[in-house]
Amino acid sequence: MATPPWVSALAAIVGSEGLLTAPSDLAVYECDGYTLEKNRPDVVVFPSSAAQVAAIVGVCRQYDLPFLPRGAGTSLAGGCLPVGGGVVIALTRMKRILEVNVADRYAIVEPGVVNLWLTQRVREHGLHYAPDPSSQGACTIGGNVATNSGGPHTLKYGVTVNHVLGLEIVLPSGEIVTVGGPQSDQPGYDLTGLVVGSEGTFGIVTKVWVRLTPNPEAYRTLLGVFETVDAATATISDIIGSGIVPAALEMMDALILQAVEEAFRLGFPLDAGAVLIMEVDGLAAGLDEEAERIRALAEKNGARQVRLAATEAERLALWKARKQAFGAVGRLAPSYCTQDGVVPRTRLPHMLRRIREIGAAAGLRIANVFHAGDGNLHPILLFDERDRDQVRRVLAASHEILAECLAQGGSVTGEHGIGVEKLDFMPRMFSPADLAFMGQVRRVFNPEGRCSPAKMLPTAGACIEPSRAGRKAAL
C-alpha cells in the first residue's frame, strides 16, 4: 500500500524516527488513563520544537486532518482520546527546562517536562513548583496546564493556573503566539488564565512560564486514625472552621489503606475506617501550636490515634503512600475507574455515604482517597474491564456519583477535566447560553474545530445520558 502523502510530509518534518504508524505502536496511544473509551490515531508524531509543531499543524490543515496534543497520557477523562483518528502530537521529546530565574522566581519549561523534575531542579535554591498532582512523578507540565491540575497542596497553594505566568501556543492556524510572560499582573485580558484548563482545544502549548515558590521553613505532618469516615470528615470541617489553613488535608478509607499497606508496609491500621494526613507548613514559630490544635480537633471527633511524623523520612513515607495510592489499587482489582467530583466540604459525609450506597446497589467495591480539604473527591471504582456487565455497572455508578455531586452544589471535575468522559454533564452544569458562549470562545482560537475535536463541549442537541462507552457496553 502506498504511503499517504501527508505521512510523507510529517516524516519530512520530524524524521522517520519521530513517527509511528505501525498498528502495534499506535495501540499505545488509543487512550489515556481513562481506558473505557479507545480509538487508534492514524499516526503519532514526536516534535522537538515549536517550529516543528507549527509545521505539523500546517500539514494537518493542508490535508484536513484532526489532531491533538498528548503528554504522558496520565489524564483520567479521555482528554488524549483521538476521537476521529488523525494525528496525535506527542510532546514528550520537548522536555527541556529552558531557564531558571532564581531572583525573579520563575522558570521557563517545555510542555514535556515531568512535573517533579522542576522541583528537583530548583530544590538547591530553596524553591519548588507548588502544583503537585499525585502523578507528579510521571505527568507533564503541559498536561497539567491542559486540565488545570491540582494536587494535595492545592488547599493552601492553589491549582496550576495560580502558578502559570505565560504560555507559548501553536494555534490551529499554525501561528505561534505568546500570552502572558514572566511579569506579574500584566494589563489587558487574562488570556493565560483562559488557556489554562482549556484541555488542548485552543491550540498546542509549546512553552510555559511558571512561578516558583519558596520552600516552607518547616512542616508538621500528622496522621489521624479514625473509626469511621464520618468522624474523619467532621474533623476536616472543624479544622477549616477553626481558621487554620493547612497545607494539605488528605483522606484514605479502609479499602485504599488495604492496598497501600500491602504495597508499602508502613504500619497503617487495617481495622481503621479512615485516616487523615494533615499538614501545616510555614515559619517554624507557631507550627507546633497549630499542630496541637489539629490534634485536639481530631481527638474531639473520636480519633483513636494522632501521630506526628517525627522525622523528614517519616513525613516523606506518609506522602509516598498517599501519592502512590492509585498505583497500589492494582492489588485490589484488574481495572479501576477514578472519578473527580467536587462538593462543598460540609457535604463530604453525605457524599461518602451515597458513594457507599451506590457501590452496594451496583455490586461494586469503591475505594476513596481524595483532597478532603477542598472537597475534591476521587472515588475509585474497582472492576474487571474484560467483563462487559461490570463495565456497564461502573459507568452507571460513575454517572450516579457525579450527578449527586451536582445535586449537592458541586461540580463533576476538580482537576481531571471534562475530556470525553463527562461531556454529557456539561448541559447540567451550564445553560444553553453558557455553552453557546463557550463555543464562540473556542471558535476564536480553533474556528474549524480540527484541534482536539469532540472534547469539553457537547455537540448541538446532546442529551444527558451515559457516555458513548457506556452505550456501547450496554449493547
N, C-alpha and C positions, 0 to 999 in steps of 0.2 A: 504494500500500500504506500502510495506516495506521501511524503511528509507535507502537511498543510503549509501554505506559505507563511502563515502567522507564527507557526512553531519555528520555522527557519529565521524569521525576523526576531523573535525573542532570543533564540540561541546566538544570534549575531550581537546582541546586547550583553548577555551575561556569560557567554561561552557554553559549550556543551556540558561542562562540569557544573554549571549553575542552573541546570534544567532537568526536571523529572517528567517523564512521560510513560514509563512502564506501569502497567496496572498494579503490580505488586508494590511499587513505590507510592503510587497515588493513593492506595488504600490507607496509608498512614495519615493522610490529610483529609479523609472523608468526614471527620467530625472533630470536635474538641472534647472537653471533659464531660459534656452532655452527650452521651453516646446513644440516646434513644432515637435520634434522627441522623441519618447518614446520607451523603451523596458525594461521589468522587468528582474532583475537579478534572478538567481536561489536561491541565499542565500545572506544575508548580515551578516558580522561578525564584532565584535567590539573588537579589541585587545586593551590591555592596556600597552603593552611594545614592544620594538623592537624584543625581543626574540619571543613573540607571533606572530608578523608579519612574522618573518622568518619561523616559524613553519607552519603558514597558507600558505605561498608561497610554502613551501615544499609539502604540501598536493595537492596544485594546480598542481605542477609539476608531482607528482605521478599519478594523475588521468587526466592529460592533460586538465585542466580547465582554461579558460581565467579568468583574474582577473584585477581589477583596484582599485586605491585608491580614496577615497572621503572624502572631508572635510565637510563644511557647505552646499555645494550644491548651493552656490550663483553664480557660474560661469555662463556665458551667451552665451557660444558657444557649448554646448554639451560635454564638457570635461569629465563630470561624467556619460555620457550615457553608459550603459552596452550593447554595440552593439550586442555582441553574447551571451548575458546572462552571465552565470558564477557567479563569486564571487565578490561582492563589499566589499572592506575592508574599513570600516568606521572608521576614525581616531579620532572621536570626544571625545573618552574617554582618549586619550593621550593629556591632556590639562594642563600639569604642566609647570610652569616657574621654570626651574631646578636651575638656577643660575643667579644672577645679579652682575656683577663686575663693581662697580662704578668707581674705579680707572682707569681701562683699557677701560671703556665704551663699554662693550658688555654684552649680555645676552645669555643664552642657554635655548631654549624652545622646547617643543614637538610640533608636527605639528597641533594638535587640539586647540592650544591656539588662542583665538579670538584676532584679531589684536589690538583692542582698549585696551584689558586687559593689554597688556605690557606697553603701555604709562601710563595707570592709576597706574600701579605698580611702575614705576620709576619716577613719577612726583615729589615726595618729594625730590628726589636727583637733581632736576633741569634738568632732561633728558627726552627724548621721543624717540619713534620709528618713524622715519620720513615717511615711506610709509603709506599713509592714503587713501585707496580706499573709495569711497562713502559708501560702505557697511561695513566699518571698525567695526561697532558695531556688525556684525554678521559673516563676513568672517574670515577664519583662516589663520594663517601664512603659514601653509603647502600649502593651496590653492594659496596664494599669490606667493609662490615660484614656483608653477607649471606653472603659467601663466605670471610670472614677472610683477605683478600688479603695477600700478602707483597710481594716485590719484591727487587731486587738487594741492598739493605742489610738484609735480614731476618737474615742471618748474625749480625750484631752487635746490631741494634736490635730484632729480633722482628717479629712479624706484627701485623695490625690489633688483635687482642684485647689485646695488650700496651699499646695506646695509646688504648683507649676506656674512659672513666671512667663513662659513664652513657648511658642511652637513653630517649627518649620513644617509646612504641609505641601504635599503634591496634590493639587486639585484634580478632579476628574478630567479637566481640560488639558492636563499636562503641565500647567503653570506651577512654578514653585513660589510660594508666598510665605511670609513670616508674620505671625501675630504675637503681640507682646514682646517681651525681652527681659533682660536682667534688671531693668529699673522697676521699682515698685510703684504702684499707683499711677500707671500711665493714663493720660487723658484719652477720651474717646470711648467707644463701645468696648465692652469686655469680650472680645472675640475669643480670647484664650479660654475663658470660662464657658463659652458656648461650645467650643470644640471638645473640651474635656467631657467625657461621658456620652459623646455622640456615636460611639460604637462603630467607628470607621465608615459612617455613612456620609461624611463631608469630604473625605479625602484620606490620604495616607500620610501619617506623621513620620517625618524623617529626622527630626532633631527636637530635643526637649531641653529647655532651660528649667532647672529645678532649684528650689530653695533648700539650703542645708540648715540643719537645726543643731544648736549646741547640745552636747550630751548633758544630761542632768548630773548634778554634783553627787547625788546619792539616790538609792532606791530603798523602799521597804516593800517586800513582796510576801503576802500571806496566803496560805491555803486554808480555806474554811471547809469543814466536812459537815454535811447536813443529812439528817434522816430522810428528808423529803425535798422534792423540787420546790414545793410551795414555800418552805422555810428559807430556801436559798434565794428565791425571787423576792420574798419580803425583805430580806437583808439588802438586796440591791436597791430597792426603793428607799429604804431607810438611810443608806449611805448617801445617795444623791440628795435626798430630802434634808439631810443634816448640813448641807453646804460644802461637803468635801467633794473635790473634783479629782477622782482617781485618774491615774494614767491609763488603767485598764481594769475592767471587771468582766471576767470570762467564766462561763459555766459549762460544766460537763456532767451529764447524767450517768446513771448506773450502767447503761449499756455501753456507752463510749468509754467509761472507766475500765470495763472488762477488756476492751480491745487495747487500750493504751497500756494497761498494766501487763498484759500478756506480751506486748511488744517491748516495753522499756524497763519493767521490773523496778519501779520507783517507790513501791510501797503504798500505792493508793488503796484505800479500804474498799474492797469489793462488795461489802454489805451496805455501803452508803447510798442514799437516794440521789445525791448530787454533791459536787464540790464546786467551790468558787475560787478562782485565782484573783486576788485583789491586790492591786499595786498602786502605790503613790510614789511620786518622784519629785525632784527639785532640789532646793537648798537643803542641806543636811539638817539645819536648825528647824525644828518643828515637825520633822517627819516622824519621829518616834511618837509624838503626841497624836498625830493623825492615825498612825498605825494602831495605837491603843484605842482610839475612838472607834475605828473599824472593828477591832476585836470585840469591843463591848457591844456594838450593834449586832454582830454576828451571834454572840452568845445570848443576847436578849431574844433572838429569834430561834434559839434552840440548837445552835451549832454544838456538836459534841466535841469538836476539836478545832482550834485555830492555831496553825503552826506558822511561825515566821521563818523564812529562808535565812539561815544563819550565815551563809557564805554566798559569794557570787556563783560558785559552782551549783549550789542548791537552787538558786534562782533560775539559772540557765536550764537546769534539768526540768523544772516545772514548765518553762516556756517551750522546751523541746517537746514535752508531752503534749502541750496544747497545740502547737503549730504542726505537729506531725500526726495529729489525731486522725485526720482524714485518710492518711496512708495506712494507719493501723486498722481502719474499718475493713480492709480486705480480709482480716482474720475472722470477720463475722458473717460475711456473705460474698458470693462471687461477683455481685453487682450492687451498685448503690446509686441513688439519685439524690442530689443535695438541693434543697430549696433555699430561698433567700428572702423571706418575708420580713417586714418591719412593722412593729406595733408600738404604741406608747408604752413606756416601761411599766406603768401601773396595770397594763393588760397582759403582762407576761404570765402570771399564774393562770389566767383564763386560757390563754393560747396553748400553754403546755398541757393543760387538762384536755383541751379539744384535740390536740395532736395525738394524745394517748387514745382518746375515743375514736378518732378517725382511723388510727392504725389498727385498733382492735376490730372495728367494723369491717375493715378491708382484709383482715387476716395477715397484717404486715407488722414486722418489727421496725420501729422508728427510733433512732438514736438522736440525741440532741447535744450539740456543742456549739456555742454561739457567743456573740458580742453582747452580753447581757446589759452592759451599761448604757447602750444606745438602742436597745430593743430590737437589734438585728438578729433574727432567728435563722438558724441553719439546720432544720430537721433533715436527717439523713435516712432515707427510706431504703431498707435492705431487701434485696430480691435476687432472682436469677434471670438475667436477660434472655436466656435461652427458652424460658417458659412464657409463651405469649399471654397466657392468662395473668401471670404475675405482672407483666409489663402493663397490661390494661389496668390492673388494680392500682399499680404505683402511679400511673398518670392520673387516674381518677382521684386518688387520695391527695396527690400533689395539688391538683386543681381545687379540691375542697379546702386544703390548708391555706392556700393563697387567697381564696375567696373569703375565708374567715379573717385573715389579716386586714382585708379591705373593710369588712364589716366592723372591725374594731378601730377604724380610723387610721389604718396604716397604709402600707404600700407593698407591692409584690416584688420589689427589689431594693436592696440597700447598697449592693456593690457588684453583683454578678451581671447586671444589665438585663435588658429585655430579650435581645437576640432573636431567635425564632421561637423559643420555648414559651414565652409569655405574651406573644402578640395578641392573643385572644382577650387578654385582660386590659389592654390599653383603652378600649371603649368604656370599661367600667371605671377606670381612673380619671378619664378625661372626657369632656363634652365633644360633640362633633365639631364645634367651632375651634376648640383647643387643638384637636387632631389636624384639622384643616390648616391651622396656622403653622403647626409644626411641619406639615408637609410643604408649605410655602417656604419656610426657612431652609429645609433640606434642598429644595429645588434651586435655591440661590447658589449653593455650593455644587450640587450634583443634579443638574437640570435633566439629564437623560436617564437618571436612576441606574446607571451602569455600575457604580461603585457600591459594593456591599448591598446588593438588591435584596428585597424581602426581609429586611431587618428593622427592628424597633417599632415601625409604624404599620398597622394593618392596612390592607388594601381596601378600597371603597366597598362598602357593603359587607365587611367582615362581621361574623357573628360570634357570640360568646359561646364557645364550646371547647372541648378538649383539643389539644394541638393535633396537627396532621399526623404525627407519630401515633398519638392515641387513637385516632380514627383508623389508621392502617392496622394497628394491633388488634382492634376490635373486629376487623373483618373476618 
